[in-house]
Every structure is written in C-alpha cells, then in structure tokens.
Amino acid sequence: MPGDFICTVYLEEKKAETEQHVKIPASMTAEELTLEILDRRNVGIREKDYWTCFEVNEREEAERPLHFAEKVLPILHGLGTDSHLVVKKHQAMEAMLLYLASRVSDTKHGMMKFREDRSLLGLGLPSGGFHDRYFILNSSCLRLYKEVRSHRPEKEWPVKSLKVYLGVKKKLRPPTCWGFTVVHETEKHEKQQWYLCCDTQMELREWFATFLFVQHDGLVWPSEPSRVSRAGA
C-alpha cells in the first residue's frame, strides 16, 4: 500500500538473527509495535515483564524508552543513521512505578551535574566539564539554578519539548555512570543538547520517572490490563 513504511526492529539486541522487518502504518503505537515483535518471535509475556520499544543512538551511547502511546512513524522519520529501534524489557519500570505511586508531590528538585554540548551551537568543541547545578522539575518546565539559594533560574525549558535519553557518551568523561542526554528542540526546530549526571541509580530512576510522569500527564504505563503488562501489578 502507498504510504506504508518498512522498518527494521531488533529483539533484545542488535544482531542479524534478531532483526525483524515490520510494516509501520501511521497509526501504529510503540506498544503495538512491541506486541507485534513479541508475537512474531513467540515470546510469552509474564506479569511484571515491562517489554518496551527503545530508540537507541549508538553515536551518543544513549537510549530512550518510547512511551507506549507514542506513534512510531514520526520517530522513524527522525532517526539518524546511528540509531535503531530495539524491543526489550524495561528493567527499571517496576521501580519507577513504585516510586511514582509512593511520592507525595508531582515535582522534583535536587542537585545534578550538568554539562552543555556547545558543539551543536556552532561554538566549536564541547566546552568545560560537568558542574553541580540545582534543578527543579514541575508539570510545565525544568529550571536550572546555579545553586540552591539562587532566586532566578539560569536556564528554563518547557518540559514537553525535551527528549530524555538514558546514558552519556564516555568521551565526555561523565562523573558517574547514571546519566542522561537531553535534547531540546526549539519552535524553530533548532536543537540544543546537554548532559546530566546523578550520584546514584535510584536518583536517576526518580528523575526519569518524574520526567515521564509530567510529559505524559501521569500515564507512564498502560493502566488497562494489556498483553504487555499491568501497571502496578
């Protein structure tokens, strides 16, 4: 059919024997793509198996779990040659859902290590290293402050315009292994990219869970029982 798009998707890891060629209609969601791949490979889904489709960027050494309701076709059209899709279990999802269910507020704040990628801004080499900054994330924006006592943010981004990837490329010498690569696309379609590092895996999961929560209006995993899993099950 005209308009259909064929895409290569991998199961668990990028290897020739795990690749599947899938026809992607415009309406297909990440959850539907995940189910199709698992069906084709006869993979049984157990409770608390949080199978998810990830966008993996090999050049940036980072990956982003797609939200279950995200449409796949626009993501494919935006993928660079260094990126691919892989369906695998989201190992942190249960811990993130437990955190979201137990917390008292929809906001999060705390210190993270921050580094800008100035090479994307046409300023030559990426400058400097990682610096401690104080962040506040609420339902509308992410704010960066030079320190806890600062009254005015140094930077502010609308939270729904951010794509948050897990991982930071090693050549930037991240101070911990619990980092994010964050991409902000402006209304003029200009891209800014920067990096955050947390001190612990738990902090990373809490920040990431809060990002997902505010970006998707509280619906991080399907609340209706589906063949993928059940939230909070």
N, C-alpha and C positions, 0 to 999 in steps of 0.2 A: 504493500500500500504506500502511496506517496506520503511523505512526512514521517514515515517510521524511521527510527534511528537504531542502528545495531551497535551494541556496546559490549566490551569485554569486561567481565566481572570475575574476581577471583574468590575462592573459598578458603578462608583462614590465612593463606599467604600467597604471594605472587610467584607461582610456578606454572610451567606449561601444562602440567597434568591437572591443575585445579581451575583452569580458566573455563569460563562459560560465556557463550555469545548470546546475548539477550536482546530481544526487540523491545525498545523503550517507547511506549506511547506517551503522549504529552501528559496524560492524567496519572501516570504511574508514580506512586509514592515510594519512599525509601523502605517502608515496611513491606509493601507489595513486592518490591524487588528482592528483599531479603527472603521472603517466603518462597518466591519462585526459585531462587538458587538452592535453598534447602530442600525443596520438593524434588528438584532435578537430581540432586545427589542423594536422595532418600535419607536425609539426616533427620532423626527423630528429635523433637523438641521437648526437653524436660522442664518441669517447673523451675523457675529461677535461672533458666538459661536465657540471658538477655542478648539474643542474636541481633546484631546491628550492622548496617552498611556504613563503612568508613571511607572517607576521602583521604587518601594517603599521598603526601607530597614528598617524594624522595629527596629532592634537592634541599628542601627546608628541614628534612628529618622530622617531620611533624604529621599528625593525622587528626582528622575531625570526624567524630561520630555524627552521621546525619540524623536530624530529628525525624522521628518515624513518619510524620506527615509531610516532610519536605518533598517537593517534586524533584524527580531525578534529572529530567531532561535539561533544565537550565544549568544545573551543576555540571553536567557532561559538556555542555557547550562552552563552559568557562574553564574547563580543565586544561592545564598546560601539558606539555609532553612529558614532564617529570611526575605527573600524577596519575593515579588509578583508583579504582573502587575495589574494596575487598569486604566480603561478608564474614564477620567473626563475632565471637562472644564479647560483649562489653563487660570486662572483668570488674569495673568499678561501679556499675549501675546499681547493684543492690545497696552498697554502702552509701551511694549518693541519695537514693530514695529514702533510706533510713534517716539520713541527716536532714533531708527536707521535711520529713514527717515530724521530726522532733524539735526543730528550731522554733524560736518564738517570734522572729521578725523576718520580713521579706528583704531586708537589706543586709549587706555585709561590709565590714570595714577592717582594715589592718594593714600592716607593713608587707610590702613585697619588694623584690629587687627589680629594677626597671632599666631597660636599655632601648634606645631608639635605633632604627635602621635608617641612617642618613643617606645610604647609597641610593635608596628609592627616591629621595627628594632631589636627586641631581647634585648632591654635595660631595661627591667622591666616595671615599672609603667610609665604611661604618665607623663611627667615632666613639671613643671612650669605652668604658666598661659598664658594668651593672652598678646602679646606685640605689640605696634604700629610699623608698618613697611610700607615702601613706595614701591608701586608696579607699574610696567609698563607692560602693555599687548599690544603686537603688533601682526602682522599677523603670526609670527613664534614662539614666545616664551613669557612666563610670567617670569618677573625678579623681585626678591625681593631685596630691598636695606635696610640697617639698618636705614638710614634717607634720607631726600630729597637731602642733599648735597653730599651724597656718590657717588663716581665715579664708583666704581666697585660693581656689584651685589654680595650679599651673596649667593644667590641661583638662579638657572635658570632652567626652564623646557620647553621642546618642547610643544607647546600648544595643538597639536593634540594627544598627549599621555595622556592628562588629562581627567578624568571624573569628572564633577562638579555636585554635588548634593545640593539641597536646604535644609537647616536645619543643626543644630549641636545638638548632644545629650546633654540633660540637665545636666547630671552628670559632664560634663566638665565646667559647670557654665559659659556659653558664656556671654560676657558683654552686648550684645544686642540680640534681637530676630531675627535679619536679618543676618543670617549666611550661610556659605557654608561648606560642607565637600568635600574635593578634594582628589581624588585618582589618583596617578601616577604609571603606570606600566612601568617598565624599559624594555629594549630589552631582558634582561634575565628573564623576567616575574616575577621580584621581585616587590612587591607593597609597595609604600610609601603612607601615608595618613596624611593629615593636615587640619587645620580649619581656616577659615577667617570670620571675622565679620565686617559688615558695620554699620555706625551710623544711616542710615535712610533706609526706604523701597525703596525710589527712587534710592538711590545709589546701593542697592542690585540689583534692576532690570536693571540698566545701566550696571553694571559689568557683570551680567548674559547674557544680550543681546549681549554684546561685545564678550564674550566667544563663544556664539553660532555663531555669525557672522563670527569670524575668523576660527572657527573649521569647518564650513560648507561653506566656500568660499562665504559668503554673502547671502546664500539662507536659511533663518531661517524658512520661512513658504512657502507652495506651491504658486508660482506666477500664475500658471494656475488655473482658477476657478475650484474647485472640489466640491464634495458634503460636504466636511468638512467645508470649508470657503474660503474666498479670502483674500490674503494679502492686507492690507491697505484698505480694503473695508469699 
